[in-house]
């Protein structure tokens, strides 16, 4: 179930679009409307005979062998079936990432310009008017939504940084949208962008791998496709130069805690990693600066809600009030108070930044936050994402 399914955006080619967000496969298929419901046969339980019967029922024809063969071949070649071909594609991509010396930019040319000069001009426009920053800060939070959608919150967060922070190692806690729950994805790779290569603090990565326990996933392939850290890197490079020092950590969701109760650290592996990260933070102290790549609520049709979400209107006004309740707990440094709100209704607000936030609050329990800018953005006509720029002392 790692595939993306959505209505085809091409009017001349209606149907259900299928793509692989992990990019094990680069293929994109559009299943014609009459065949969409046939996809239910590809569940690992039904047989080719079941598929044939379904095609006969839908088409009203007896001879459906060609349609059946074409459908199975197309899905398999695209890497959309859990078969030997997909396993080979997946293993090749994971192996290629593990062997690569750098983490290549995944979203250049789509979420932001691919040319360095164009990217510099774009970020200069986004950051225009930001206030002078402070060296007294310990952390900021910024969105990981596409910069063109959340530039005001990016400006608020990154505008709080002062030039004197240049030599810090920036610990970037990003949401792992594709990673395993209760796991922390690490990599030793340098992060390449159109600006150049950001340097990963390998010594700190080695320490976390050695002492962080089974919750650590080294050379996590999710880094190859994840945007929540990449977007933070380009803003850091814009401010401090291409060879900025980073410690990139992808935080898997604390889904078990959200759905079954208790605290994330009730998991022994999570507790060990949080303890190790806290020890590292205490020892390194002001050699580190923390950057959280987080979004907040995800509401509307795209995210399974039964209402059309419009930024700052109707249901989203109530969402804003609930978002601010959580932000108040974050600002006060109350990890327990924040997590109690996340667990309400099994996080019906769908905050995809809750794991990095909770990780940070448990790692630096004395941190206190300040909301710099809150906003909502219609990611499409029926769906809204909320996010904010924050600073922490």
N, C-alpha and C positions, 0 to 999 in steps of 0.2 A: 504493500500500500504506500510505497514511496513515490508513486507517480502523481503528477498534477493532472487534474481533469477540469476542463472549463469549456464554456460555449465557444465555438469558433468565432474569432473576431473578423473573419473575412466573409462579407455578405454573399459573395458569389460561391462560397464553399461552406454551406451551413453544416452543422453537426457538432460532435464532441471532440475537442482538441485534447490530445494526450502528449505530454512531454515529461522528461526526467529531470527534476531539479538537481539531482546529484551529478548530472552530466556524465554518468556512465555511458549513456547514449546521447548523441547529438540530434537524434531523429525527432521529428514532430509529425504526428499523424492526425488526420481529421476523419473520424468515423461518421459516415452518413447517418442522418437521423433514423432511417428504418432499422439500422443494425446496432444502434446504441444499446438497446436492452439485451441484445445477444451477449454483450460483454459479461453479463452475470454468469454465463456458462463457464467462464475462465476463472473458476474459483478454487481449483485444485481438487475439487470433489466430483464434479460432473465429468462425463465421458464425451468422446467425439460423437457418440450416438445421441446423447442429450443435445449437443450442439446442432446436429443435423435435424433433429425433431423440432427444435426451436426455429431454425431457419425455414423449415417447411411450413410451420404454423404462420410465421410472419409473412412469407412471400406467397403462400398459397400454391407453391410449385413443388413437385416431387423431386426433380433433378436439381439439387442445390450443392452438388459435390464441388463444382468450380468455385462457388462463392465461399464455401467452407474452407477449401484449400487455400484460396487467396487470402482469406482473413487470417488463418493461422500462420501462413508464411510471412505476411506483412507484419503482424505483431511480433513474431519471433525475430525477424531480421532487424526490427527497430529496437530490440532489446526490451520489449515491454511484457514478455512472458518470463516467468521464473523457471527458465530452462538452462540447458548447457551453454547456449549462445550468450545469454545474459550473464551467466557466471564468468565466462571468459572475458566479456567486456568489462564487467565490474572489477575483476582481479587485475586486468591490465591497467585500468585507470588508477587503482589503489597503488599498484606497484610503481607506476610512473611517477605518482606524486611522492612516494616514499624515497625514490631515487633522485628526484630533482633537487638541485642545489638551492633553488629559490621557490617561494610561493608566488606564482605569476598572478598578475591582476586579473580578476575574474569579471569585473563589472565595468572596466574602462571601455568607453565607446557606447555604453548603454545608459548607465546611471550617471556617468560624468565623462567629460571629454577625454579622448585617448591621447591627444597631443599635450605636452607639458605646458606650452605657452597658453593654449586655450584653457587648460585646467587652472592655471594660475589666474587668468583673467576672471574665470567663472567664480573661483573661491574669493577673489578680491571683491567681486560684486556682492557675494553672500555676506562677507565679513565687514563690508563698509558700514561705518558708524558704530562699530563695537567700542566699548569703553576700555580704558587702560586696565590691564589685569593686575593680579596680586601674586606675589611669591609666597604669601602666607597660606594659600590654599593647599589642601592635601589631595583633592579629587574634584572631578567634574563628572556630570552625566550629560550625554548628548544623545540625539536619536540615532537609530540605524535605518530609518526610512530613507528613501532616495533623497539625496541632498536638495534637489529642486523642489521637493514637497515639504521639507522641514528645515529650510535654510535659516529661518528666524530663530529656531531653537538651537541649531548648530552654532549660529553666531553668538547666542547668549552663553552657551556653554564654553566654546573655545575662545570667545572674546574675554573670558575671565582669566585666561592664562597670561602670565607675564614673561618677557624675554629671559629673565633670570632662571627660568625653569628648564632651559635648553639642555643642560647636561644630566638631567634626571633620566632614570629608566622609567618609561611610561608603561605601567601595568594595565593592559587593556582587557577588561572583563566584558566579553561579548556574549550575546544570546546565541546558543547553538540550536538553530532551527531544525537541523537534520540529525543531530547527535543523539546518543543514548541518554535516557534519564539518569540522573545521579552520577554522571561522568564528567570529567574535565579534560577537554582536548588540548594537548600541547604540541608544539612543533619547534624545531631548532632552525627552521628555514628563515632566511631573510625575506621580507615582504617587498616585492617589486611593485612599483606604480609608475605612471608616466614621469613622475618627479625623480625617480631613482630607487635605490634599495634601502629600506629601513633595516637597521641591524637588530637582530634578536639577541637578547642577553642569554647566551647559551649556558653560562655558569648557573644562573638562577633556574633555567629550565632543567638542567641536570640535577640540581638540588631537589626540585619538586618531583622529578621522576623517581629519584632515589628514595625520598622520604614520604611521598604523598600517598603511597599505597595503591590498592587495586582500583580506586576511582580514577586514576590517571590513565588516559589513553594517549600514547605517544604517536607522533606523526599522524594525528587524526586526519583522515581524508576530508572530513567536513571543512577543514580550513581551506581546501581547494576551491570550494564553491560558496562559502559563507561570506556575507556582506557586512555583518555587524562589526567586525574588526577592520575590514578593508576601508570602510568609510571614515573611521576614526584616524587611520594612518594617513590618509591624504590631507586631512586638516592639520595633523601634527607636522607633517612634512612642509606644508605651506607656511606654518608659523616658525618652525625651527630648523628647516633644512632637510634634505632627502635622507641623510644618514642618522636620523633620530634613533635613539635606543628604545626598544620595546620589549615587553614580555606579554605575548598574546595568549590569552586563556579563554577557551570556549566553555561556557557553563551550560551543561545539559539541564533540562527542566527537572524540577522537584515534583514530578507528577504524582508519585506515590503519596507524598505528604498532602498534596492538594486534594486528592480523591479519597484517601483513606485515613486522614488525620495524622496527628503527631507533628513533630518538627523534622525538617530535612536531616538534621544531625542525629536523629534516631537511627539512621543508617550508619553503621560503624565505618564504612568506607568514606562516606561524606564527612563524618566527624573527623576522621584522620586527616583528610585533605585540608579541611578548614583550619584545623589546628596547625598544620604545617605552614599554610599560607599566612596565618596569623603570626607565627613565630618569625617567618621571613620578614613580614611587614614591621614587626617590632624591632628586629635587628637592623634592618636596612634604613628604617625610619625615613628621614628626608632625602635619602638617595633615590627614593621612589616617588612617583606621582601616579595617581590612579585615574583611569578614564573608563567610564561605563558606557558601553554602546547599547542603549535600551530604547524600546518603544513601550507603550503602555496599553491602553485598551484597543481591541479589535472588534468592531461592531458592524452589523448590517448583513446584507445578503451574502456577500462573499464568505463571511465567517459563520454561516449557519443560522443567523438570526432570522426571525419571521417578520422583521420590519425593515423598511428602507431607512438607512442612517444618513442624516444630513448634519454636517459639522455645526456644532453649537446650537442646534435646533431640536425641539421636541425631545425624543428620548435621549439625545446626546447631551442635553443640558443636565439631565440627571446623572449621566455618566461622568460629566465634568465634576459634579459635586462629589461623587464617589471617588474619582481619581484624586481629588484634592484631599479627601480624608486619608487616603493612603500616603500621599505626599507629606501630609502633616506628621504622620508616624515616622516616615523616613527622616524628615528634618529634625525630629526630636531624638533620633537615634534609637528608637524602640523597635528592634527587630521582631520581638514577639507581637507587639501591637500591629505592625505591618503585616506579619504573616497571618495573624488572626483574620484580618480583612481579606487577604488573598484567598484564604480557605472558605470564606463565606460563599455559599452556592457553588462550591467547587470552581471558584474563579470564573464566574459568568462574564466578567469583563475581559477575560482572555489577555491578561498582561503578559506579553512574551518577554518582558524584561525583569520579571520577578526573581528569577534565579540569580542573575548577576547582582541585582540589588541586595538580595538577602546574603549572598556570599560576601559582598563588600561590607555589609553591616556587621556580620559576625567576625570578619577579619579585622576591621577597624571599629571596635564598639564605641570608641569615644568620638567618632566623627559626627558632626552636626551639619545638617543641610540647609540650603537656602534656595528656594524656587526663584529662578531668574526669568523664565518665560514658559508658559503652558499654551499648547495649541492643539487643535483638531484639524485633520485634513481629509477630505474626501478622496480616497485612493481610487475610487471609481464612483459612478453616479449613485450607487446604493450602499456604499460601505465607507467606514471612517476608521482611521487610526489616530490615536492621541499620543502625544509625546511631550517632552519638556527639555529645557536646558536648566541644569542645577549646578551648584557649587557646594563644596564641603570643606569645613575647617576642622 
